[in-house]
Amino acid sequence: MRLDGKTAIVTGGASGFGAGIVRKFVAEGARVMIADINGDAARAMASDMGDGVLAQTVDVGDGASVQAMADAALSAFGGLDILVNNAGVTHLPTPMEEVSEDEFDRVVRVNMKSVYLTARALVPHMKSRGTGAILNIASTAGVSPRPRLNWYNASKGWMITATRTMAVELAPDGVRVNALNPVAGETPLLKSFLGEDTPEMRAKFLATIPLGRFSQPEDLGNAACFLCSDEASMITGVAMEVDGGRCI
């Protein structure tokens, strides 16, 4: 029960890594808002997890939607201890100059602008309380970029830098900010990363991971739980690889 009494928002919490983080947080005693653009999936997941779990439909790239999410969480919980910026998208593997402007704008909106919008909505609350933990789900793509995922790679590199600058600025206010860098995992985005989800493509990618497997939602949940718990009270500004050695 390392998060007993804590409250949290997890964006993109209805599937993939986000769902793994939600399940771990709830198992460790937290009350959690599953915030997802797929409101039906969020509500279905919340209904299976008990009274301490709420669902909220949110478009993380829209300021009014993010503010409504923050207001709903603060109204329901009375305060917020943990914010996990997990929602993210990618473009298909494509030569950088052939990615459409709409695809580029979508990556920037969901992967980058969302971090600004959630900070604008919730950092003042955390500052007023003198405590809080923010966790950004970045990627090994921001550390060891792969060809043909150029603008996705860049967005995750931005998120790592944003994590560090947020950590430095918010430390005097008692707010910690960290990131996780997962390698590709068993999530709905896997097919997009690989281009096509075939046994051959999986084997080719797995050959680059020393531990020989993809990241699982449970792996991210375990790491997120530690970084957002009081056990990590001296850790801020870290971008921790959860990648089976991929970035070595």
FIRO-268809 format. One record per residue: residue number from 1; x, z, y of N, C-alpha, C, O in turn. Coordinates in steps of 0.1 Angstrom, whole numbers, plus 2048, in hexadecimal, padded with zeros to 3 digits. Each point is the difference from the previous one (the first is absolute). Layout:
REM FIRO-268809
NUM X Z Y X Z Y X Z Y X Z Y .
...
END
This chain:
REM FIRO-268809
1 808 800 7F4 7F8 800 80C 809 800 80D 7FE 808 808 .
2 80B 7EF 7F8 809 7FF 80B 7FA 7FC 80E 806 802 80A .
3 7EE 7F8 7F5 7F9 7FC 80C 7F3 808 802 7F7 7FC 807 .
4 809 810 7F3 7F4 808 801 7FC 803 80F 809 805 807 .
5 7EB 7F8 7FD 7FC 803 80D 803 7F5 80A 7FC 801 80C .
6 80C 7F5 7F0 804 7F5 809 7F5 7F5 801 7F8 7FF 7F6 .
7 807 7FA 815 7F7 7F5 801 808 7F3 803 80B 801 806 .
8 7F0 7F4 7F5 808 7F4 801 7F7 7F4 802 7F4 7FF 7FB .
9 811 7F6 80B 7FA 7F3 800 80A 7F7 7F9 80C 800 803 .
10 7EF 7F8 7F4 808 7F5 7FA 7FA 7F3 802 7F5 7FD 7FB .
11 811 7FA 80D 7FB 7F3 803 803 7F7 7F4 80A 802 7F9 .
12 7ED 7F5 805 802 7F7 7F4 7FF 809 7F3 807 7FD 7F6 .
13 7F1 80D 80B 800 80A 7F5 7F8 7FD 7F4 7FF 808 7F7 .
14 7FA 7ED 809 7F6 7FD 7F5 806 7F8 7F5 7F9 7FE 7F6 .
15 814 7FE 80B 806 7F8 7F5 80F 802 801 805 805 80A .
16 801 7F6 7EB 80F 7FF 800 807 80D 803 7FC 80B 7FB .
17 80F 7F4 80C 808 80C 803 7F8 80B 808 801 80C 7FD .
18 7F6 7EF 80C 7F8 80A 807 7F7 808 7F7 7FF 80C 802 .
19 7FB 7EE 7F4 7F8 808 7F6 808 80A 7F9 7FC 80B 7FD .
20 811 7F1 7FF 808 809 7F9 804 80C 809 800 80C 7FB .
21 802 7F2 812 802 80B 80A 7F4 809 801 802 80C 800 .
22 7F2 7EE 801 7F4 808 802 7FF 809 7F3 7FD 80C 802 .
23 804 7EE 7F3 7FE 808 7F3 80A 80C 800 7FC 80B 7FC .
24 810 7F2 807 80A 80B 800 7FD 80B 80A 801 80C 7FD .
25 7FB 7F0 80F 7FD 809 80B 7F5 809 7FC 800 80C 802 .
26 7F5 7EE 7F8 7F5 808 7FC 803 809 7F5 7FC 80C 800 .
27 80C 7F0 7F6 805 808 7F5 808 80C 805 800 80B 7FA .
28 807 7F3 811 808 80B 806 7F9 808 80A 806 809 807 .
29 7EC 7F6 7FA 7F8 809 808 7FC 7FB 80E 7F9 807 807 .
30 80B 7ED 7FD 7FC 7FB 80D 7F2 7FA 801 7FA 7FC 7F6 .
31 800 805 816 7F4 7F9 803 804 7F2 806 809 800 809 .
32 7F2 7F5 7F2 805 7F3 804 7F5 7F7 805 7F5 800 7FA .
33 80E 7F8 810 7F7 7F5 804 806 7F3 7FB 80C 7FD 803 .
34 7ED 7FC 7F5 804 7F3 7FB 7FB 7F6 80A 7F4 7FD 801 .
35 815 7FD 807 7FD 7F7 80B 804 7F2 7FB 80C 7FE 7FD .
36 7EB 7F9 802 802 7F3 7FB 7F7 7F6 806 7F5 803 803 .
37 810 7F0 7FE 7F7 7F6 805 7F5 7FC 7F6 7F6 7FB 804 .
38 80D 808 7EF 7F6 7FF 7F6 7F8 80D 7FF 803 809 7F8 .
39 7F3 7F8 810 7F8 80D 800 7F9 803 7F3 7FF 80C 7FD .
40 7FD 7EA 7FC 7F9 803 7F4 80A 806 7F5 7FC 809 7F9 .
41 810 7F1 807 80A 806 7F7 804 80E 803 801 808 7F8 .
42 800 7FA 815 803 80E 805 7F5 80A 7FC 803 80B 7FB .
43 7F1 7F1 807 7F5 809 7FD 7FF 802 7F1 7FD 80B 7FC .
44 805 7EB 7FC 7FF 801 7F1 80B 80A 7FC 7FE 808 7F7 .
45 80E 7F7 80E 80B 808 7FC 7FD 80F 805 803 809 7F8 .
46 7F9 7F8 814 7FD 80E 805 7F5 807 7F8 801 80C 7FD .
47 7F5 7EC 7FF 7F5 806 7F8 805 806 7F3 7F9 809 7FA .
48 811 7F1 801 806 805 7F3 809 80C 801 805 805 7F6 .
49 7FF 7FF 816 80A 809 802 7FC 80D 806 809 809 802 .
50 7EA 7F9 800 7FC 80E 805 7FD 801 80E 802 7F6 808 .
51 7FA 816 7FC 7FB 802 80E 80B 7FF 80B 7FE 7FE 80B .
52 80F 805 7F1 80B 800 809 805 7F2 804 80A 7FF 808 .
53 7F0 7F7 7F3 804 7F2 803 7F6 7F8 807 7F4 7FF 7FC .
54 810 7FB 80F 7F7 7F9 809 804 7F1 7FF 80B 7FD 7FE .
55 7EB 7FA 805 803 7F2 802 7FD 7FB 80E 7F7 805 806 .
56 812 7F2 7FF 7FE 7FB 80D 804 7F1 800 80B 7FD 7FC .
57 7EC 7FB 808 803 7F2 802 808 7FE 80D 7FC 805 80A .
58 810 7F4 7F5 808 7FF 80C 808 7F2 7FF 804 7FC 7F6 .
59 7FD 7FE 816 809 7F5 802 80C 805 808 7FF 803 80C .
60 80C 7FF 7ED 80B 807 806 807 7F8 80B 808 806 807 .
61 7F4 7EE 7FB 805 7F8 80B 7F8 800 80C 803 7F9 80A .
62 7F2 80E 7F6 7F6 801 80B 800 80E 806 7FD 80A 7F9 .
63 806 7F7 814 801 80D 806 7F3 808 7FF 801 80C 7FE .
64 7F4 7EE 805 7F3 808 7FF 7FD 805 7F2 7FB 80B 7FE .
65 808 7ED 7F8 7FE 804 7F2 809 80B 7FC 7FC 80A 7FA .
66 811 7F6 80A 809 80A 7FD 7FC 80D 808 801 80B 7FA .
67 7FB 7F4 812 7FB 80C 807 7F4 806 7FA 7FF 80D 7FF .
68 7F8 7EB 7FC 7F4 805 7F9 804 807 7F3 7FB 80B 7FC .
69 80F 7F0 7FD 806 807 7F4 805 80D 803 7FD 80A 7FA .
70 80B 7F7 811 806 80D 804 7F6 80A 804 800 80B 7FC .
71 7F6 7F0 80C 7F5 809 804 7F8 806 7F4 7FD 80C 800 .
72 801 7EB 7F6 7F8 804 7F5 808 80A 7F7 7FA 80A 7FC .
73 813 7F4 803 808 80A 7F8 801 80D 807 7FF 80A 7FA .
74 803 7F6 813 802 80D 808 7F2 807 800 800 80D 7FF .
75 7F5 7EC 802 7F3 806 7FF 7FD 807 7F3 7FB 80B 7FF .
76 809 7ED 7F6 7FD 805 7F2 80A 80C 7FC 7FC 809 7FA .
77 811 7F5 80A 80A 80A 7FB 803 80B 80A 805 80A 7FC .
78 7F8 7F3 811 804 80A 80A 80E 7FF 805 804 806 80A .
79 804 7F2 7EF 80E 7FE 804 806 7F7 7F5 7FB 7FF 7F5 .
80 811 7FB 80F 806 7F7 7F6 80F 804 7FF 807 802 80A .
81 7FD 800 7E9 80E 803 7FE 809 7F4 7FC 80C 800 803 .
82 7EE 7F6 7F6 808 7F5 7FA 7F9 7F3 803 7F4 7FE 7FF .
83 814 7F8 806 7FC 7F3 802 809 7F7 7F7 80C 800 802 .
84 7EE 7F8 7F6 807 7F6 7F8 7FC 7F2 804 7F5 7FC 7FD .
85 815 7FD 809 7FD 7F2 804 804 7F7 7F4 80C 7FC 7FF .
86 7EB 801 7F8 803 7F9 7F4 7FA 7F2 800 806 7F7 7FA .
87 7F0 806 80E 7FA 7F3 800 80A 7F5 804 808 802 809 .
88 7F8 7F3 7EF 80A 7F6 803 7FB 7F3 7F9 7F9 800 7F7 .
89 80D 7F5 80F 7FD 7F3 7FA 80D 7F8 800 80A 804 806 .
90 7F6 7F1 7F3 80C 7F6 800 7FA 7F2 801 7F4 7FE 7FF .
91 816 7F9 803 7FD 7F2 7FF 806 7FB 7F2 808 807 7FB .
92 7F3 7EE 800 805 7FB 7F4 80F 7FB 802 804 7FD 80B .
93 804 804 7EA 80E 7FB 802 800 7F1 805 7FB 7F7 7FA .
94 80B 808 812 7FF 7F3 807 80D 7FF 809 804 80A 806 .
95 801 7EA 7FC 80B 7FE 80A 7FB 806 80D 7F5 7FE 804 .
96 814 808 803 7FC 808 80C 7F9 7F7 80A 7F7 805 807 .
97 80D 7EF 7FB 7FB 7F7 80A 7F2 7FA 7FC 7F9 7FA 808 .
98 803 809 7EC 7F3 7FA 7FB 7F5 80B 7FF 7F5 7FD 7FD .
99 80F 80F 806 7F5 80B 800 7F8 7FD 80D 805 7FE 80B .
100 7EE 802 7F3 7F7 7FD 80B 7FF 80B 80A 804 80B 7FD .
101 7F9 7F1 80F 7FF 80A 80B 7F6 80B 7FD 802 80B 803 .
102 7F3 7F1 7F7 7F5 809 7FC 806 80A 7F6 7FD 80C 801 .
103 80A 7EF 7F5 806 80A 7F6 80A 809 807 800 80C 7FD .
104 808 7EF 80B 80A 808 808 7F9 80B 808 804 80C 7FF .
105 7F2 7F0 808 7F9 80A 808 7F9 80A 7F8 800 80C 804 .
106 7FB 7F1 7F0 7FA 809 7F7 80A 80B 7FB 7FD 80C 7FF .
107 80F 7EF 7FD 80A 809 7FC 804 80A 80B 801 80C 7FE .
108 801 7EF 80E 803 808 80B 7F5 80A 803 803 80C 803 .
109 7F1 7F0 7FD 7F4 808 803 7FF 80C 7F6 7FD 80B 804 .
110 803 7F2 7EF 7FE 80A 7F6 80C 808 7FE 7FF 80D 7FE .
111 80D 7EE 801 80C 807 7FC 806 807 80C 807 80B 7FE .
112 7F8 7F0 80E 807 806 80B 7F7 806 80B 801 80C 803 .
113 7F6 7EC 802 7F7 805 80A 7F8 80D 7FB 7FD 809 808 .
114 800 7F7 7EC 7F8 80C 7FA 808 80D 802 7F9 80A 802 .
115 814 7F5 7FD 808 80D 802 7FF 805 80E 7FF 80C 803 .
116 801 7EA 806 7FE 804 80F 7F2 806 802 7FF 80A 807 .
117 7F7 7EF 7F3 7F2 805 802 7FE 80D 7FB 7F9 809 806 .
118 80C 7FA 7ED 7FD 80D 7FB 808 80B 807 7FB 80B 802 .
119 811 7F1 803 808 80A 808 7F8 803 80D 7FF 80C 804 .
120 7FC 7EA 802 7F9 802 80D 7F3 809 7FE 7FD 808 808 .
121 7FD 7F6 7EC 7F4 808 7FE 802 80E 7FB 7F8 809 802 .
122 814 7F9 7F7 801 80D 7F9 80D 809 804 800 80C 7FE .
123 80A 7ED 808 80C 808 804 7FC 80B 80A 805 80B 7FF .
124 7F3 7F2 80B 7FC 80A 80A 7FB 80D 7F9 802 80B 804 .
125 7F5 7F3 7F2 7FB 80B 7F8 80B 808 7F9 800 80C 801 .
126 809 7ED 7F9 80B 807 7F9 809 807 809 804 80B 7FE .
127 7FF 7EF 80E 808 807 80A 7F9 80D 805 807 80A 802 .
128 7EC 7F5 800 7F9 80C 805 801 80B 7F6 7FF 80C 804 .
129 802 7F1 7EF 800 80B 7F6 80F 804 7FD 802 80A 7FA .
130 807 7EE 80A 80E 803 7FE 805 7FE 7F1 80A 806 7FC .
131 7EE 7F1 7FD 804 7FE 7F2 7F9 7F3 7FC 7F6 7FC 805 .
132 80F 7FE 7F0 7FB 7F4 7FA 80A 7F8 7F9 80C 802 802 .
133 7EF 7F6 7F4 809 7F7 7F9 7FA 7F2 800 7F5 7FE 7FC .
134 813 7F8 808 7FC 7F2 7FF 809 7F9 7F6 80C 802 800 .
135 7EE 7F7 7F7 807 7F8 7F6 7FD 7F2 801 7F4 7FC 7FF .
136 816 7FB 803 7FE 7F2 801 804 7F9 7F3 80B 803 7FC .
137 7ED 7F5 7FE 804 7F9 7F4 806 7F3 804 7F9 7F6 803 .
138 814 809 7FC 808 7F4 804 802 7F9 7F3 7F7 7FD 7F8 .
139 816 7FE 806 802 7F8 7F4 80F 7FE 7FE 808 800 80A .
140 7FD 7FE 7EA 80D 7FB 7FE 803 7F3 807 80B 7FD 803 .
141 7EA 7FC 800 802 7F3 807 805 802 80E 806 7F7 806 .
142 7F9 815 800 806 803 80D 80E 804 7FF 807 801 80A .
143 7FE 801 7EA 80E 804 7FE 808 7F5 7F9 80C 7FD 805 .
144 7EF 7FD 7F1 806 7F5 7F9 7F7 7F4 7FF 7F9 7FE 7F6 .
145 806 7FA 815 7F6 7F6 801 801 7F5 7F5 80B 7FD 7FC .
146 7EA 7FE 800 7FF 7F4 7F7 7FD 7F4 807 7F8 800 809 .
147 80E 7F4 7F3 7FC 7F4 807 7F1 7FD 7FE 7FA 803 7F6 .
148 801 7F6 814 7F3 7FA 800 7F5 80B 803 7F4 7FD 7FF .
149 810 80F 803 7F7 80B 804 804 804 80E 7FE 80C 804 .
150 807 7EB 804 808 804 80C 7F8 809 80A 805 80A 804 .
151 7EF 7F2 800 7F9 808 80A 7FA 80D 7FA 7FF 809 808 .
152 7FE 7F7 7EB 7FD 80D 7FA 80C 809 800 7FF 80C 804 .
153 80C 7EF 7F8 80D 808 800 802 806 80E 803 80C 802 .
154 7FB 7EB 808 803 805 80E 7F6 80B 804 804 809 807 .
155 7F0 7F6 7F5 7F6 80A 803 803 80D 7FA 7FE 80B 806 .
156 808 7F5 7EE 804 80D 7FA 80D 805 805 801 80D 801 .
157 808 7EB 804 80B 804 807 7FC 807 80D 806 80B 804 .
158 7F0 7EF 803 7FB 806 80C 7FA 80E 7FD 802 80A 807 .
159 7F7 7F7 7ED 7FA 80D 7FD 80B 80B 7FE 7FE 80C 803 .
160 80D 7F0 7F6 80B 80A 7FE 805 805 80D 802 80C 802 .
161 801 7EA 808 805 804 80D 7F6 808 807 803 80A 807 .
162 7F0 7F3 7F8 7F5 807 807 800 80F 7FA 7FE 809 808 .
163 804 7F8 7EB 800 80E 7FA 80B 808 806 7FE 80C 804 .
164 80E 7EE 7FE 80B 808 805 7FE 804 80F 803 80B 804 .
165 7F8 7EC 804 7FF 803 80E 7F4 809 802 801 809 809 .
166 7F5 7F6 7EF 7F5 80A 800 805 80E 7FD 7FC 80A 806 .
167 80C 7F6 7EF 806 80D 7FC 808 807 80B 7FE 80C 802 .
168 80A 7ED 805 808 805 80A 7F8 805 80C 802 80B 805 .
169 7F4 7ED 7FE 7F8 804 80C 7F7 80C 7FD 7FD 808 809 .
170 7FD 7F8 7EB 7F6 80B 7FD 806 80C 7FA 7F9 80A 7FF .
171 814 7F7 7FE 805 80C 7FA 7FF 80C 809 7FC 80B 7FB .
172 806 7F4 812 7FE 80C 808 7F2 805 800 7FD 80C 804 .
173 7F9 7EC 7F8 7F2 804 800 7FC 805 7F2 7F5 803 7FD .
174 815 7FE 7F9 7FD 805 7F3 7FA 7F6 7F7 7FB 804 7F5 .
175 805 7EF 80E 7FA 7F6 7F8 80B 7F8 7F9 809 7FB 806 .
176 7F7 804 7ED 80A 7F9 7F8 7FA 7F2 7FD 7F4 7FE 7FD .
177 815 7F8 802 7FD 7F2 7FD 80A 7FB 7F6 80C 7FF 803 .
178 7EF 7FC 7F2 808 7FA 7F6 7FA 7F4 7FA 7F5 7FC 804 .
179 812 7FC 7F4 7FB 7F4 7FA 804 800 7F1 80A 806 7FC .
180 7EF 7F2 7FD 803 7FD 7F2 802 7F1 7FF 7F9 7F8 806 .
181 812 804 7F2 802 7F2 7FE 7FE 7FD 7F1 80A 800 7F8 .
182 7EA 7FC 804 7FE 7FC 7F2 805 7F2 7FE 800 7F8 808 .
183 804 806 7EB 802 7F2 7FB 7F2 7FB 7FC 7F7 808 800 .
184 808 7EB 7FE 7F3 7FB 7FC 7FA 808 7F4 807 804 7F7 .
185 7EC 7FE 80A 7FA 809 7F6 7F3 7F9 7FA 7FC 7F5 804 .
186 7FE 813 7F3 7F4 7FC 7F9 7F4 802 80A 7F9 80A 7FE .
187 806 7ED 80C 7F6 802 80A 7FA 7F2 803 805 7F6 7FA .
188 7F0 809 80D 7FA 7F3 803 809 7F6 807 7FE 7F4 800 .
189 80D 811 807 809 7F7 807 80B 7FA 7F7 807 7F7 805 .
190 7FA 80D 7EE 80B 7FB 7F8 800 7F1 7FF 80A 7FA 801 .
191 7EA 800 7FC 7FF 7F2 7FF 805 7F9 80C 807 7F5 800 .
192 7F6 810 80C 804 7FA 80D 810 801 801 806 7F6 805 .
193 800 815 7F7 80E 801 801 807 7F6 7F6 80A 7F9 804 .
194 7F1 806 7F0 806 7F7 7F6 7FD 7F1 802 807 7F8 7FB .
195 7EE 805 80C 7FC 7F2 802 7F6 7FD 7F5 7F6 7FA 803 .
196 80E 809 7F1 7F6 7FF 7F4 804 80B 7F6 80B 803 7FE .
197 7EA 804 7FD 803 80B 7F7 800 7FB 7F2 7F5 800 7F9 .
198 817 7FD 802 801 7FB 7F3 80B 809 7F9 808 806 807 .
199 7F8 7FA 7EB 80A 808 7F9 80E 7FC 804 809 808 801 .
200 7F9 7EB 802 80E 7FB 804 804 805 80E 80B 804 802 .
201 7EB 7FC 807 803 805 80E 803 80F 800 808 805 807 .
202 7F0 802 7F1 802 80E 7FF 80D 803 7FA 807 809 805 .
203 7FD 7F1 7F0 80D 802 7FA 80C 7FD 80A 809 808 800 .
204 7F5 7ED 807 80B 7FD 80A 801 80B 80A 80B 803 804 .
205 7EA 802 801 801 80A 80B 805 80E 7FA 808 806 806 .
206 7F3 7FD 7EE 804 80D 7FA 80F 800 7FD 806 80B 800 .
207 800 7EA 7FE 80E 7FF 7FE 808 805 80C 80C 803 7FE .
208 7EE 7FD 80D 807 805 80C 7FE 80F 803 806 806 809 .
209 7F3 801 7EE 7FD 80E 801 807 808 7F5 7FD 7FF 7F5 .
210 80E 808 80F 808 807 7F5 7F8 808 7F6 803 800 7F4 .
211 7F2 807 811 7F8 808 7F7 7F7 7F8 7F8 7F9 805 7F6 .
212 805 7EE 80D 7F9 7F7 7F8 7F1 801 800 7FA 7FB 7F6 .
213 800 80A 814 7F1 800 801 7FC 7FF 80F 808 803 809 .
214 7EC 7FA 7F9 7FA 7FF 80E 7FD 80F 804 7FF 809 7F8 .
215 800 7F8 815 7FA 80D 806 7F2 801 7FB 7F8 7F6 800 .
216 804 816 7FD 7F2 803 7FD 7FA 809 80B 807 807 807 .
217 7EB 7F8 7FA 7FA 808 80A 803 80F 7FF 801 807 80A .
218 801 7FE 7EA 804 80E 7FD 80E 803 806 802 80B 805 .
219 807 7EB 7FA 80D 802 806 7FF 803 80F 807 809 805 .
220 7F1 7EF 802 7FF 801 80E 7F8 80D 803 804 807 80A .
221 7F3 7FD 7EE 7F8 80C 802 809 80C 7FF 800 80A 809 .
222 809 7F7 7EE 809 80B 7FE 80A 801 80C 802 80B 805 .
223 804 7EA 7FF 809 800 80B 7F9 804 80D 806 807 808 .
224 7EE 7F3 7FA 7F9 803 80C 7FC 80F 801 801 806 80A .
225 7FB 800 7EB 7FD 80E 7FF 80B 809 805 7FE 809 808 .
226 80E 7F4 7F3 80C 807 803 803 7FF 80F 801 80A 807 .
227 7FF 7EA 7FF 804 7FE 80E 7F5 806 809 804 804 80B .
228 7F0 7FD 7F1 7F5 805 809 7FE 80F 7FE 7F8 806 806 .
229 80F 800 7F0 7FE 80E 7FD 80A 809 808 809 7FA 806 .
230 7F5 813 7FA 809 809 807 80D 800 7FA 80A 805 806 .
231 7F7 7F7 7ED 80D 7FF 7F9 80A 7F7 808 80C 802 7FF .
232 7EF 7F5 808 808 7F6 807 801 803 80F 801 7F7 809 .
233 7FD 816 7FB 7FF 804 80E 80D 7FD 808 7FF 800 80C .
234 80C 7FD 7ED 80D 7FD 807 803 7F1 800 80A 7FC 803 .
235 7EC 7FC 7F8 802 7F2 7FE 7F8 7F8 80A 7F4 801 7FF .
236 812 7F7 809 7F9 7F7 809 809 7F4 803 80C 801 801 .
237 7EE 7F4 802 807 7F3 803 806 7FA 7F3 808 7F7 802 .
238 7F4 80D 7F2 805 7FA 7F4 7F8 7F4 7FC 7F3 801 800 .
239 813 7F5 7FB 7F9 7F5 7F9 805 800 7F1 80B 7FA 7FD .
240 7ED 80C 7FB 804 803 7F2 7FC 7F4 7F7 7F5 7FC 7FF .
241 815 7FF 7FA 7FE 7F5 7F6 7F9 806 7F4 805 80A 7FA .
242 7F0 7F0 801 7F9 803 7F4 800 7F2 7F8 7F6 7FA 7FF .
243 816 803 7FC 802 7F2 7FD 808 7FE 7F3 804 7F5 7FD .
244 7FE 815 7FB 807 7FF 7F3 80E 7FB 802 806 7FA 7F7 .
245 800 807 815 80E 7FC 802 801 7F2 806 80B 7FB 801 .
246 7EA 7FF 803 800 7F2 805 809 7FE 80B 806 7F5 801 .
247 7FC 815 808 807 7FE 80D 80F 804 7FE 807 7FF 80A .
248 7FD 805 7EA 80E 804 7FF 809 7F3 800 80C 801 7FF .
END
